[in-house]
Amino acid sequence: MIPQAAPPQRIARFRREIDAAVASVLSGTSYILGSAVASFETAFARYNGSSHCIGVASGTDALALALRALGIGPGDEVILPALTFAGSAQAILHCGAQPKFVEVDPRTRCIDPAAVADAINGRSAAIVPVHLFGHPCDMPALMALADRHQLVVVEDCAQSHGATLDGRSLGTFGHAAAYSFYPTKNLGCIGDGGAIVTSDPGLADRLRSLRNYGFAPGERISRTLGFNARLDELQAAILLTLLPHLEASNTERRTIASHYRARLEHCPALGLPPDLEGCVYHQFALTYRDRDGLMAHLAASGIGSAIHYNPGLHRHPAFLGCEASSLHATDALSETLLSLPIQPEIAKGAVDRIADAVLAFVEADSR
Ligand SMILES: Cc1ncc(COP(=O)(O)O)c(C=O)c1O
C-alpha cells in the first residue's frame, strides 16, 4: 500500500538526529519554554525572513492568538476562503469575531481578491488568506485591499512552509502569519505545534504574554487574560532538527509535482494544480468529475489518496450561521479535488505507478 501521507516515514528518515534531540531535552533542565523553544523560534524567524517567531501549541492557536493580539474580537468580521481546514474558521470564532466565507480562484484554489473586495463592509476587520496546498495567494492584491480599508492580515501558512511569491517568503506580507506543525505538514513534529511570525515587536511581546497566561516576562502575574498555548520543548527540539532539511524536502516535492505533471497533463479530463513558482506542494491535488470513483480505484490498486476539503466550511454545521456569498467554485472544487501522495518519503519512486493507475481509470471511464 502506498499511503497518501505517512509522518512516521519522515521521522524514520531522520531518526538518529531526532533521537539525539529528544535525549538532549530529556536530560535538560526545563521542559517548558526552555532553550529548545527559544532556539527554534530564532531559527524559524530567520528562515522565514521575519524578526520574531512565537512558538505555540497548534496552528489553530497561532491564528486565534494572532487575531486576538491584533485586536480582533466581538463585532468584527474576518474574511477567509471557504475552501480550507476547519481550524482557519474556528480560530476566528474563538476570538468572538465572525468568519465571512468567500470564493476561491478556481485556478489557484486560493482566496479570490475580487471576492474579498466584494465582501468588505463596515464590520470587516481582517483577512485570513490561506496559502492552500502550498500555493501562494495573490498577496499584493490582498495587501492593497487591506491598506485601502485598514484591515489586518494574518496569513494562514499552515500548508506553505518555505513557499515564496516573487522571491519573497510567504508569511512576511501580512501583519502576522500562522504556521501549523501538525505531523503531516511540510515541517511537522510528532504531536501538535504551531508558531506565529511577525516583524512587529509590540505584537510579538503581546503574543508571548498571551500564550503564557497573560504573564509579563519573568513574572507570574496575569496582566491580561491569556492561555496555556505554548509550544513544548520536545516538539521544538524535533522541529529544530527537521528545519535544516525543509528546503531539500520542498525541492523533492517540486520534482515529484513536475513528474506528475509530465505524466498527467496531456489528459484534459484531469484538472492539475497551477504551476506556480514558489509553490511547496503541501498537496498535489487534481480535479476529476468522478473523484470518488477515482479514489476507490486508487484504493483498490493499493494507492492512498485524500479529499481536501469536502464540504467547504460554509456547509459545516458549526459555521452555518456565518455569512457566505454563493460559492460555486468552492462547491465544484470540493466535489472534485483529490490529493495524490506527495510526501517525498512515499512518492519519490511511486509517481509512475500512481499516474498509471489514474490514467487507467480515466481512460476506462471515458469509454
Ligand atoms: C490551512 C490550515 N489552517 C489551519 C490549520 C490548523 O492547524 P492545527 O491542526 O495545527 O491546529 C491547518 C492544519 O491542520 C490547516 O491546514
The ligand as an SDF file (V2000), in Angstrom:
LIG
                    3D

 16 16  0  0  0  0  0  0  0  0999 V2000
   -4.9420   25.6440    6.2890 C   0  0  0  0  0  0  0  0  0  0  0  0
   -4.8880   25.2320    7.7320 C   0  0  0  0  0  0  0  0  0  0  0  0
   -5.1820   26.1310    8.6780 N   0  0  0  0  0  0  0  0  0  0  0  0
   -5.1310   25.8160    9.9780 C   0  0  0  0  0  0  0  0  0  0  0  0
   -4.7610   24.5600   10.3990 C   0  0  0  0  0  0  0  0  0  0  0  0
   -4.7940   24.2530   11.8490 C   0  0  0  0  0  0  0  0  0  0  0  0
   -3.5670   23.7920   12.3420 O   0  0  0  0  0  0  0  0  0  0  0  0
   -3.5460   22.7920   13.6050 P   0  0  0  0  0  0  0  0  0  0  0  0
   -4.0810   21.4830   13.1710 O   0  0  0  0  0  0  0  0  0  0  0  0
   -2.0680   22.7400   13.9520 O   0  0  0  0  0  0  0  0  0  0  0  0
   -4.3410   23.4360   14.6760 O   0  0  0  0  0  0  0  0  0  0  0  0
   -4.4250   23.5890    9.4330 C   0  0  0  0  0  0  0  0  0  0  0  0
   -3.9900   22.2430    9.7850 C   0  0  0  0  0  0  0  0  0  0  0  0
   -4.2170   21.3350   10.1900 O   0  0  0  0  0  0  0  0  0  0  0  0
   -4.5080   23.9280    8.0670 C   0  0  0  0  0  0  0  0  0  0  0  0
   -4.2310   23.0300    7.1160 O   0  0  0  0  0  0  0  0  0  0  0  0
  1  2  1  0
  2  3  1  0
  2 15  2  0
  3  4  2  0
  4  5  1  0
  5  6  1  0
  5 12  2  0
  6  7  1  0
  7  8  1  0
  8  9  2  0
  8 10  1  0
  8 11  1  0
 12 13  1  0
 12 15  1  0
 13 14  2  0
 15 16  1  0
M  END
$$$$
